[in-house]
Amino acid sequence: MQEYTERLGYAPLGRLLLRLSLPSIAATVTLSLYNIVDTFWVSKLGHEAIAALTIVFPYQILVIALGVGTGIGIAALVSRRFGENNPEATNHVAGQTFFLSVFWGLIFMMFAVFFSEGILTTFGATPDIMEYGTQYLVITAYGAPQVIFALVASNLIRGSGDAIKPMIIMITASAINIILDPFMILGLGPFPEMGVRGAALATVIAQSFGAILALYYLLAHRTAFRIRVGHLRPNMPILGDIYRVGAPSSILEITESLCFILFNIAVSSFGSIAIAAVGIVLRIADLAFMPIIGLSHGLLPIIGFNFGAGYLKRLWKAVKLASVGIMLALGVITLFIEIFAPQIVGIFSDNPELLTITVPAMRIMLSAMLLIGPSVMFITTFQGLSKGTMALILSLVRQFIFFLPLLYLLRYLLGLHGVWLSLPASDVLGFIVTFSILYREYRRQRKSAKWSGGPLAAS
């Protein structure tokens, strides 16, 4: 077992969390910067282009859902196998990456190519953005297998305790996308002006480079895994174990997409300019949320390893440290957004009507962001404990018990401002419920005979 895998159970937690999280934060921030740059250049085509990308976004979430869910299931499983010191079983899990990526990627690609108009209509596209939406959806669909493979492979590598290579994969793909965007959208240099088509094509090219790099790491023995041909065959028991943990994560992302679709439909009744406002807010929210995603990536293998090794006291210390730290960081970010919302929105557009809608939307929608961070850490904890079903239930409670009823109730009572308000209201209620359930799990494990177990360095 390599040193970076063993450190999950021995290294000081503060430095270990930073070491595992910072590369992922850097990678996800780069990805978010790509989305912001993409929106910036697309905004030169008008608010309709921003609205079109916003409408397509739920489909992209669905693709990411399968990639992230599968990756989380694999990461949790391999970190436990490393904790059990069983490298052969670990390699069998890693080998499933290839079959699953091709299977899900082809499904999403074909569905988007053949049913694009129906998808966009269902997602709330208005007539003035349908052409842009079709162009972007169909072209980006050809990158679905590459996206899923890069996500699954990155989580697989991260599950071994190596956070550097997933960072390189994501930063490389995002950097290529950022560089290509202005050339392919506006037609700079030798490139023809392709508009929204150019944005979509740049995305597919960048995603393909990320997938190739991930493939190189796995096959060139640059990771802790030694995958052989026999490990590539689909193994139903292993697939069952992967999705026992990962399926709830996928379902969680899928329900997020469903909620986003319903949110877009509610907004679309106020016109495409309101949809464009949502698109701008989402880009800023993505950038602000990246520390959450990065920290959860760092926390998951620590939980999985220490749970497998029986170091419960160390496990819960890591959860507390991650939750408090991310809450403080997000408090600062929220304050910055509330103060400088007009200047942030002005980066994308000087359209007075768009500014009038987007500034209050940003301030309201992101007002409870500091509670989202610890909520994600709590859910990550259940995933690392192989209690994916509980993680799913907690997320569904937030979405279907709180968010959707509040969306329609507040829209009816307060109009567009009510739509914005439904998000922070559901975030507050979701945090209360998630914390209560996690605290009950903590108290149960504290009574366990394993509570005091583990090496001195793990205390």
C-alpha positions in Angstrom: 0.0 0.0 0.0 1.4 3.4 -1.0 2.3 6.0 1.6 -0.4 8.5 0.5 -3.1 5.8 1.2 -1.7 4.9 4.6 -1.7 8.5 5.7 -5.5 8.5 5.7 -5.3 6.8 9.0 -2.3 8.5 10.6 -1.5 12.0 9.3 -2.7 15.0 11.4 -6.2 15.8 10.3 -6.0 19.5 9.6 -3.0 19.2 7.3 -4.5 16.0 5.7 -7.8 17.7 4.9 -6.0 20.6 3.3 -3.6 18.3 1.4 -6.5 16.3 0.0 -8.9 19.2 -0.5 -6.8 22.0 -1.9 -6.0 20.2 -5.2 -9.7 19.4 -5.6 -10.7 22.9 -4.8 -8.2 24.3 -7.3 -9.5 21.9 -9.9 -13.2 22.7 -9.3 -12.5 26.4 -9.1 -10.8 26.1 -12.5 -13.9 24.3 -13.8 -16.2 27.0 -12.4 -14.0 29.7 -13.9 -14.5 28.0 -17.3 -18.3 28.2 -16.8 -18.0 31.9 -15.9 -15.7 32.6 -18.9 -18.1 30.5 -21.1 -21.0 32.6 -20.0 -19.0 35.8 -20.4 -18.2 35.1 -24.1 -21.7 33.7 -24.8 -23.2 36.9 -23.3 -21.8 38.8 -26.3 -24.5 37.0 -28.4 -27.3 38.4 -26.2 -29.3 37.3 -23.2 -31.0 34.6 -25.2 -27.7 32.7 -25.5 -27.2 32.8 -21.8 -30.8 31.6 -21.3 -30.3 28.7 -23.8 -27.2 27.4 -21.9 -29.2 27.7 -18.6 -32.0 25.6 -20.0 -29.5 22.9 -21.2 -27.8 22.8 -17.9 -30.2 20.3 -16.2 -29.3 17.8 -18.9 -25.6 18.3 -18.2 -26.4 17.8 -14.5 -28.0 14.4 -15.4 -24.8 13.4 -17.2 -22.7 14.6 -14.2 -25.1 12.8 -11.9 -24.2 9.4 -13.2 -20.5 10.2 -13.3 -20.4 11.6 -9.8 -22.6 8.9 -8.3 -20.6 6.2 -9.9 -17.4 7.8 -8.9 -18.5 8.3 -5.3 -19.5 4.7 -5.1 -16.2 3.5 -6.5 -14.2 6.0 -4.3 -15.9 4.9 -1.1 -15.5 1.2 -2.0 -11.8 1.5 -2.9 -10.9 3.5 0.2 -12.5 0.8 2.3 -10.6 -1.9 0.5 -7.4 0.0 1.0 -8.3 0.3 4.7 -8.8 -3.5 4.8 -5.4 -3.9 3.0 -7.0 -5.8 0.0 -5.3 -4.5 -3.2 -6.7 -7.3 -5.5 -10.3 -6.4 -4.5 -9.4 -2.8 -5.0 -8.2 -3.4 -8.6 -11.4 -5.3 -9.4 -13.4 -2.3 -8.4 -11.2 0.1 -10.4 -11.7 -2.1 -13.5 -15.4 -1.4 -13.6 -14.7 2.3 -14.5 -14.4 1.5 -18.2 -17.6 -0.4 -18.7 -19.7 2.0 -16.7 -18.4 5.1 -18.4 -19.1 3.7 -21.9 -22.5 2.3 -21.0 -23.9 5.5 -19.4 -22.1 7.9 -21.8 -23.6 6.3 -24.9 -27.1 6.4 -23.4 -26.9 10.1 -22.7 -25.4 10.9 -26.1 -28.0 9.1 -28.1 -30.9 10.4 -26.1 -29.9 14.0 -26.6 -29.2 13.6 -30.3 -32.5 12.0 -31.1 -34.8 13.8 -28.7 -33.3 17.3 -28.4 -36.5 19.3 -29.1 -38.6 17.4 -26.7 -36.0 17.7 -24.0 -35.7 21.4 -24.4 -39.5 21.9 -24.4 -39.8 19.8 -21.3 -37.1 21.8 -19.6 -38.9 25.1 -20.1 -37.3 26.6 -23.2 -39.0 29.6 -24.6 -39.4 29.9 -28.5 -36.7 32.6 -28.7 -34.0 30.4 -27.3 -34.9 27.0 -28.9 -32.4 27.3 -31.8 -29.5 28.1 -29.5 -30.5 25.4 -27.0 -30.7 22.7 -29.7 -27.2 23.6 -31.0 -25.6 23.5 -27.6 -27.4 20.3 -26.3 -26.7 18.2 -29.4 -23.0 19.0 -29.7 -22.2 18.7 -26.0 -24.0 15.3 -25.9 -21.1 13.9 -28.0 -18.9 14.5 -25.0 -21.0 12.5 -22.5 -18.8 9.4 -22.5 -15.7 11.5 -21.9 -17.3 13.5 -19.1 -18.4 10.4 -17.3 -15.1 8.6 -17.6 -13.1 11.6 -16.4 -15.4 12.0 -13.4 -15.4 8.3 -12.5 -11.6 8.0 -13.0 -10.9 11.1 -11.0 -13.0 9.9 -8.0 -11.4 6.5 -8.3 -7.9 8.0 -8.0 -9.0 10.4 -5.3 -10.4 7.4 -3.3 -6.8 6.1 -3.0 -5.8 9.3 -1.2 -4.2 10.9 -4.3 -5.7 14.3 -4.9 -3.1 15.7 -7.3 -3.9 13.7 -10.4 -7.7 14.5 -10.3 -6.7 18.1 -10.0 -4.5 17.9 -13.1 -7.2 16.2 -15.1 -9.8 18.8 -14.3 -7.5 21.8 -14.6 -6.2 20.6 -18.0 -9.7 20.2 -19.4 -10.9 23.5 -18.0 -7.9 25.4 -19.2 -8.3 24.1 -22.8 -11.9 25.1 -22.7 -11.2 28.6 -21.4 -8.5 29.1 -24.2 -10.7 27.8 -27.0 -13.9 29.7 -26.0 -13.2 33.2 -27.5 -11.7 31.7 -30.6 -14.5 29.4 -31.4 -17.4 31.5 -30.2 -16.3 34.9 -31.8 -14.2 33.5 -34.6 -10.8 34.9 -33.6 -7.7 34.1 -35.6 -8.0 31.2 -38.0 -11.3 30.0 -36.5 -14.7 30.8 -38.1 -17.3 32.5 -35.9 -19.5 29.7 -34.6 -21.4 31.3 -31.7 -23.1 28.9 -29.4 -21.9 26.0 -31.6 -18.4 27.1 -30.9 -19.0 27.1 -27.1 -20.3 23.5 -27.3 -17.5 22.3 -29.5 -14.9 23.8 -27.3 -16.4 22.0 -24.4 -16.4 18.6 -26.1 -12.7 19.0 -27.2 -11.7 19.9 -23.7 -13.6 17.0 -22.1 -11.9 14.6 -24.5 -8.5 15.8 -23.4 -9.4 15.3 -19.8 -10.6 11.7 -20.5 -7.4 10.9 -22.4 -5.3 12.2 -19.5 -7.3 10.1 -16.9 -6.9 7.0 -19.2 -3.1 7.6 -19.3 -2.8 7.8 -15.5 -4.7 4.5 -15.0 -3.1 2.4 -17.7 0.5 3.7 -17.3 0.7 2.6 -13.7 0.8 6.2 -12.4 -1.7 5.5 -9.6 -2.0 3.0 -6.8 -4.1 0.7 -9.1 -2.8 -2.1 -11.3 -5.7 -2.9 -13.6 -5.4 -6.0 -15.7 -7.7 -7.2 -18.5 -9.5 -9.6 -16.2 -10.5 -6.6 -14.0 -12.3 -5.0 -16.9 -15.1 -7.5 -17.2 -18.4 -6.3 -15.7 -18.8 -7.9 -12.2 -22.3 -7.8 -10.9 -21.5 -8.2 -7.2 -19.0 -5.3 -7.5 -21.4 -3.2 -9.5 -24.0 -3.8 -6.8 -21.6 -2.6 -4.1 -20.7 0.4 -6.1 -24.3 1.5 -6.6 -25.3 0.6 -3.1 -23.3 3.7 -2.1 -23.2 5.5 -5.4 -26.8 5.2 -6.6 -28.2 7.4 -3.9 -25.6 10.0 -4.9 -26.7 9.7 -8.6 -30.4 9.8 -7.6 -29.5 12.9 -5.5 -28.0 14.6 -8.5 -30.9 13.5 -10.7 -33.4 15.0 -8.3 -31.3 18.2 -8.3 -31.7 18.3 -12.0 -35.4 17.7 -11.7 -35.8 20.5 -9.2 -33.7 22.7 -11.5 -36.0 21.9 -14.4 -39.1 22.8 -12.3 -37.3 25.9 -11.1 -36.6 26.9 -14.7 -40.2 26.3 -15.7 -41.4 28.5 -12.9 -38.9 31.2 -14.0 -39.7 30.9 -17.7 -43.2 32.3 -17.2 -41.4 35.6 -16.5 -39.5 35.5 -19.9 -36.1 34.5 -21.2 -34.5 37.4 -19.5 -35.4 35.9 -16.1 -33.9 32.6 -17.3 -30.7 34.5 -18.2 -30.6 36.0 -14.7 -30.7 32.5 -13.3 -27.8 31.5 -15.5 -25.7 34.3 -14.3 -26.5 33.6 -10.6 -25.7 29.9 -11.1 -22.3 30.7 -12.5 -21.4 32.8 -9.5 -22.9 30.2 -7.2 -20.8 27.5 -8.8 -17.6 29.4 -8.1 -18.7 30.1 -4.5 -19.7 26.4 -4.0 -16.4 25.0 -5.3 -14.7 24.9 -1.8 -17.6 22.8 -0.7 -17.1 20.2 -3.4 -13.4 20.2 -2.9 -13.6 19.7 0.8 -16.1 16.9 0.4 -13.7 15.2 -2.0 -11.0 15.4 0.6 -13.2 14.3 3.5 -14.7 11.2 1.8 -11.6 9.0 1.6 -10.7 9.9 5.2 -14.1 8.8 6.4 -14.0 5.6 4.2 -10.5 4.6 5.3 -11.0 5.3 9.0 -14.4 3.6 9.0 -12.9 0.5 7.4 -10.0 0.6 9.8 -12.3 1.1 12.9 -10.8 4.6 13.9 -14.2 6.1 14.8 -12.9 8.9 17.0 -10.6 10.2 14.2 -13.5 9.9 11.7 -15.8 12.2 13.6 -13.0 14.7 14.4 -12.5 15.0 10.7 -16.2 15.7 10.1 -16.3 18.4 12.7 -13.2 20.1 11.4 -14.4 20.1 7.8 -17.9 21.3 8.7 -16.8 24.2 10.9 -14.1 25.3 8.5 -16.3 25.4 5.4 -19.1 27.3 7.3 -16.6 30.0 8.3 -15.2 30.3 4.7 -18.7 30.5 3.2 -19.7 33.2 5.6 -17.0 35.4 4.3 -17.9 34.6 0.6 -21.6 35.3 1.3 -20.8 38.7 2.8 -18.7 39.6 -0.3 -21.5 38.6 -2.7 -24.2 40.5 -0.8 -22.1 43.7 -0.9 -20.7 43.5 -4.4 -23.7 41.9 -6.3 -24.2 44.8 -8.7 -20.5 44.9 -9.7 -20.4 41.1 -10.2 -23.5 41.1 -12.4 -22.1 44.0 -14.4 -19.2 41.8 -15.6 -21.7 39.8 -17.8 -24.1 42.5 -19.0 -24.9 46.2 -18.9 -28.5 45.5 -19.9 -30.5 47.6 -17.3 -33.5 45.1 -17.4 -31.2 42.1 -16.8 -29.4 44.0 -14.0 -32.6 44.9 -12.3 -33.7 41.2 -12.1 -30.3 39.5 -11.5 -28.9 41.6 -8.6 -31.8 40.9 -6.1 -31.9 37.3 -7.4 -28.3 36.8 -6.5 -28.6 38.4 -3.1 -31.6 36.3 -2.1 -30.7 33.0 -3.7 -27.2 32.9 -2.1 -28.1 34.4 1.3 -28.1 31.0 3.1 -25.0 29.6 1.4 -23.0 29.2 4.6 -25.4 26.5 5.7 -25.0 24.5 2.5 -21.4 23.7 3.2 -21.8 21.8 6.5 -24.9 20.1 5.1 -22.8 18.7 2.2 -20.2 17.5 4.7 -22.9 15.7 6.7 -24.2 13.9 3.6 -20.6 13.1 2.6 -20.2 11.5 6.1 -23.1 9.1 5.5 -21.7 8.2 2.1 -18.3 7.4 3.6 -20.0 5.3 6.2 -21.6 3.3 3.3 -25.0 4.7 4.3 -25.9 6.1 0.9 -29.6 5.5 1.4 -29.6 7.9 4.4 -27.7 10.5 2.4 -30.3 10.2 -0.3 -33.2 10.5 2.1 -31.8 13.6 3.7 -31.4 15.2 0.3 -34.8 14.3 -0.9 -36.3 15.8 2.2 -34.7 19.1 1.4 -35.8 19.0 -2.2 -39.3 17.4 -2.1 -40.5 18.2 1.4 -39.1 21.7 1.6 -37.9 23.2 -1.8 -40.7 22.3 -4.2 -43.6 23.2 -2.0 -41.9 26.5 -1.1 -41.2 27.2 -4.7 -44.8 27.1 -5.8 -46.2 28.6 -2.6 -43.8 31.6 -2.6 -44.2 32.1 -6.3 -47.9 32.3 -5.8 -47.6 34.7 -2.9 -44.6 36.9 -4.0 -44.1 36.3 -7.7 -40.5 36.2 -9.0 -39.0 37.2 -5.7 -40.8 34.3 -4.1 -39.1 32.0 -6.6 -35.7 33.3 -5.5 -36.6 33.1 -1.8 -37.5 29.4 -2.0 -33.8 28.4 -2.3 -32.5 29.9 1.0 -35.6 28.9 2.9 -35.2 25.2 1.9 -31.4 25.4 2.7 -32.1 26.5 6.3 -34.7 23.8 6.9 -32.5 21.1 5.2 -29.6 22.0 7.4 -31.6 21.6 10.6 -32.9 18.2 9.6 -29.5 16.9 8.3 -27.6 18.0 11.4 -30.2 16.4 13.7 -29.9 13.0 11.9 -26.1 13.2 11.8 -25.8 14.0 15.5 -27.9 10.9 16.3 -25.5 8.8 14.3 -22.5 10.4 16.1 -24.1 9.6 19.5 -24.7 6.0 18.4 -21.1 5.4 17.3 -19.7 7.1 20.3 -21.1 4.3 22.4 -19.4 1.7 20.2 -16.5 -0.4 21.5 -14.4 0.8 18.6 -14.6 4.5 19.7 -11.2 4.5 21.4 -9.5 2.3 18.8 -6.8 3.3 16.4 -3.1 4.4 16.5 -2.0 7.3 18.7 -1.5 9.5 15.6 -5.1 9.0 14.6 -6.5 10.5 17.8 
